[in-house]
């Protein structure tokens, strides 16, 4: 069984509300797909999966469908899995991790299904090869994923391993950092990839928004930051083909930017973390870091662009007065210093968002973990925007 030569269903998972952005990314890579609640379904082969793993910014895992089975309980699952030619897919001297999403009346804990599946797979390999792979929960080798609903089981080869959100650059996370895929989704939702310009990230925290914006502006594939993917541990893995895909990705990356990316935070420790993360990501030289209040950050004198703020959402007793003042200050900052720019506020607190005092042009729903949030866009006109009065005598 060659996974590299056949077109199969490819499911790319992502956080809720990000499928539209993921679908556009995949279409741009030549794999148009159908949006699902938390992913996009397309068709491709293993080479396509390798390319998706390298380039996707908003996806979490790239799953290549292997088989569809019927299993009413764990015993039936093991029997069905034991019929698949795992010895042609997973090295006998390698490592195997099994993960799953299960809704079946006979399974209370998905870890039990993972164990039964793992045993069936390694026993099949042992019977054919005389030895069996090691196994464990850490995705350090080949990975298999099961989607089990009632008696319907879809078996996937997880070509990713550790989720794509783990770019590898965030060594110093600081407080409540945005997940990398969410930060990339926010950057893409602003239209920055198409419209370009400067990028301001006041209240930058650990710098994730600024780093993802730099990767977008440089057209740098985020997967190039990774040290390895699960597909590299499959028997049919072609290192020559993968090296060529990496060279293509590197060749498509820009070396210099003619715009500015500025990240600021009032907390000096946040800036230390952000600088270290940017250094690890290889983009430190493309970002200016400042320690200051958001209202005092540098705004380039020439040109315009995008400014994205991710203020606190509140929730603790006594937060409201301080945060109401902060959100009102964001509105003042937009009006006084960012004329002609596009301003964005990402927040999970609509009551505080109202304190900005400006009417958002657009509200894009996104999720920060389980918190339903909005990315609010404010178009900041130069001067006062008024509808011109019709001239006297005109037919209006």
N, C-alpha and C positions, 0 to 999 in steps of 0.2 A: 504494500500500500504506500503510494507516494503522495504525501501531502503537498509537495511542491509543484506538482504537475497538474493538479485538478482544481477546477473552480468549485468552490463550496460556499454555503452561506457564511458570512462574516458578521458577527455581532460586536459592535464597539459600545461598551457601557460608558455612562457619564452621569454626573449628578443631575437631579431634577432641574428642569428649566433650561438646561444647556443643549439638548438635542438640536435645536435650530442652528446653533453656532457650530456644533460638531458636524452636522449634515453639510453645511457649507464648506467646512474644511475638507471633508471626505470627497465632496464633489470636485473641489479644486485639485485634489490628488487623483482624479480619474475614477473614483468609486462612489457614484451617486447612490444614495440609499433611502430607505423609508424610516422616518422618525418614529420612535417609540417613546414611552413615558420616561425612560431613563437610558436611552441609547439610540443607536442607529443600526439598521439591518441592511447589509449590502451583499455583494457576491464577489469573491476573489480567491486567490491562491496564496500560498505561503509567502511568495515574493511581495504580494500586495500587503500582507500582514506586516512584513518587515518594514516596508515603507511607511505604513501607518504608524507603527511604533516609533519610528524616527521623527515623524513630522507633526503628529497631532498635538495640539495644545490643550484641548478641552476634554479629551477622552481619558478613561481610566484603564480599561483593559480591552485588548483586541482578542476576541474569541473566534476560533475557526471551528465550525461545526464538523464533528466526526461521525456521529450516528444519532439516530432517534430510536429509542427502545420503549418497550412496555414492561413495567415492573410494578406489581401491586404492593410489594413489601421489600425489606432489605435482602431477604434471601433470593427473591426473584431478581433483584438488581444485581447481586453478585453473579448469579448464573448468566445473566445477559451480558454483563461486562466481560465475563470470562470467555465469551465467544469472539471478542474483537481481537485483531492481530497486534496486540501491544508490543510484541517482540520486534515488529517492524518499525515501531515509532519511538520507543523509549529505550535508551541503552541499559543493558543489564547491569553495568557497573556504574550507573549514574545515580541520580537522586530524584525522587518523585514527591510532589505535593498535590493533594486533592482538596478542593474546596467545593462548596455547593450552596445552592439556595433551594430549600426543601419545604413543601407543603404536602405532607402525606400523613394519614392517620396513624400509621405504624411507626413514625419517627418523631420523637419529641425534641431531640437535639441533633442538629445537622452534623455534629462531629461524629455521631454514630454512623450516619450514612457515609461520611468521608472515610471512616475506618473500614467499613465493609467494602467500599469501592477500591480503596488502596490495596486491601488484601487480595481482592479478585484480580487486580491488574498485576501485582507483583507475582502472584502464584502462577498466572498464565506465562509470564516471562520466565519464571523459574522452570516451569515444565518444558519450555522450548529451548532455553539457553543454558540451563544447569546452574544458573545463579540469578540473584534478584537484586533490584536497585535498593539503595537505602531510601528511607522515607521520613518525613517530618513536616511540621507546619510551616517552616520557613521556606519561602519560594526561591531556593538556591539552585534548582535544577529544572527538570521538566515539570509542567503543571497541567493538571486536568481540572475542568470545572463541570459540575453537574447542575442542570436546571430541572428540578423534579416537581411536578404538579400532579397530584393524585396518582395515576398509573403511567403518566407520560413523562419520559426522561429524555432530555437532549444532552448529549455528551459533547463537550467542547475541548479542544486543545487550547489552553490559555497560552497565547504566544508572548504575553507580556511579563508575567511574574509579579514582582512588586508593582503596584499601580503607577501609571504614568505620571500621576501627580507628584510622585517622589522623584523630582528632577535630579536630586543629589546636591543641590547648591545650598540648601537652607541648613547650615550647620548651627546657626545661632537664631532660633526662632523668635525670641523676645515674647511679648505678651499676645495671646489670642491671635496668632497670625492667620491671614487668609490662606486657604489651600491654593496651591499653584494653579490647578485647573480652573478654580473659580476666579482667581485674579486674571488669568488669561481670558476667560469668558467676559469679564468686565471690560478689559481692554478691547476685545473684539466688538463688544456691544456698543462701545463709543464710536465705532467706525474708524478708529485710528489706523487700522491696517490699510484702509482705502484712501483716507483723506490726509494722513500724515500730520506734519506740523510738530510743534514743541509738545512736550508732555510734562505736566507738573503733578507731583504726588506729595502734597502737604500731608501731615499726619502719617508719614510713610511707615511707621513701625519697623518691622524687619525688612522692609524694602521690596516685598514681593510684587506689588503693582508696578513699581519702577523697573524692576528686573524683567518682568514679563513684557512690559512695553518696549524695553531695549531689545529683547529677543525678537519681538515682532518687527520693530523698525529695522533691525539688521537682517531680517528674513533668515534667522538662524534656527535650525531645527532643534527643538528642545531635547529630543532623544539623543543628540550628540553628547549631551552632558552625562548620560547614563553609562555605567560601567558594564552593563550586561542585561540581556533579555532572556526570557524562558525559551524562546525559539532556538537559541544557540545551543541548547542541551538536547535537541532532538536528533535522531539518527540521520535524517535527510538534510540536516543543516549544511548549507553551502557557504563557507566562509568567503569564497571569492566573490560570489554574488552580493553578499552582505557588505563586503569592503567596497564594492563598486557603488552600492546605494549610499554608503557613508561619504564617498568621494563626491558623488553628485550633490548631496546635501551640503557639504562643505563648500563646494564650488558656487552654489547658489546664494551663499551668505555674503552680505556686504562687509567691508572692512572699516568703512568710515561713515559717519553720519553728519549731515549738514544742518541738523536741528539739535535742540538741547533737551535733555531729560534731567529734571531737577527733582530731588527727593529731600524733604525736610521733616524734622520732628523737633519738638521742644525738649525731648528727652535725649541727652547725650548718649546714653546706653543703647537706645534704639538705633542711633546713627552708627555706632560702632558695629552693632549686629548687621545692619543693612549693608555697610561697606564690606564686611567680611563675606556676606552672602553673595554680593555682587562680584567680589573678587573670585570666589569659587565658581561662579557662573561664567566668568570670563568677560564680564561687561562693565567692570568697575570704571574703566577709562572712558565709558560713554555716559556716565551718570555723574552729576554734580550733587554732592551731599552738603546739607546745611543744618546747623542746630539753631532753630528759631521757632517762634510761634507761627502757626500757619499763615496768619495775616501779614507776616513780615517776610515771607519767602521771596526769593528773586523771581521776577517776571521778565522774560526777555523783552527788550525794547522793540525789536523788529520781528514782525511775523506774529502769528497766533497759533492756537492749537487746542489741546485738551487739558483740562485740570480735573482730577478725580480725588475726592476726599472720602475717606472711610472713617467717620467719627464714631465714637462710642454710641451704643444703642440705649444704655441705661439699664435699670432693673434693680439696682441697689437703693436702699432707703437713703434719701438725701441727695440723690444724683440729679433730680429734675431741675432745680434752679440753676445749677452750674451748667448742665447740658443745654438747657433752653437758651442760655446766654451764648454758649458756643455755637449752636445752630444759627442763632440770629447773626452772630459774627460772620458766619460763612456767607450769608446773604450780603452783608456789607462788603466783605472781601470780593465777592463776585462783581458787585455793582461798581465798586470804586477802583479795582485794580485789573479786572479782566475783561474790559470792554472789547468786543469783537471776538472773544474766545467762546468755547463751549464748555460749560461747567457741569460737573456731575457729582452727585452725592449718593453714596451707597449706604443704605441704612435699613435696619429692621424695626424702626420705630416711627410709624407714620405721624404720631402726635408731635414728636420732636421735629420731623421733617417739615411740618407746617410752619415751624418757627423760622425757617430760612427766609420766608417772606416774599418769595418769588414763585410765580406759577410755572411748574415744570412743563416743558414741551412734550415730554414723553416719560412714561414709567415702565421700565422693563423688569418683570418679576424674575428673581433669582433666589437661590437658597444658600445660606451660609450654614452648613451642617443641616440642622432641622429647623433653623429659623427662616421663616419666609421674609424675604427682603425685597427692596425695590432699588433699582438704579435710576435715579431721577436726573433727567437732562434739562439743563437750563441754557437757552440760547441768549447770550449776553450781547445785546446790540450796542453799537457805538452810538452814544447820544441817546435821545429819547425816541423810541419807535412810535411814530404816529401815522395814522392813515391820512394821506393828503386829501384836503378838501377839493371837491370838483371845482373847476374854474367857472366863473360866472357865465351863464349862457350855454353851458355844456349840457348835453342831453344825458342825464344820469337818473 
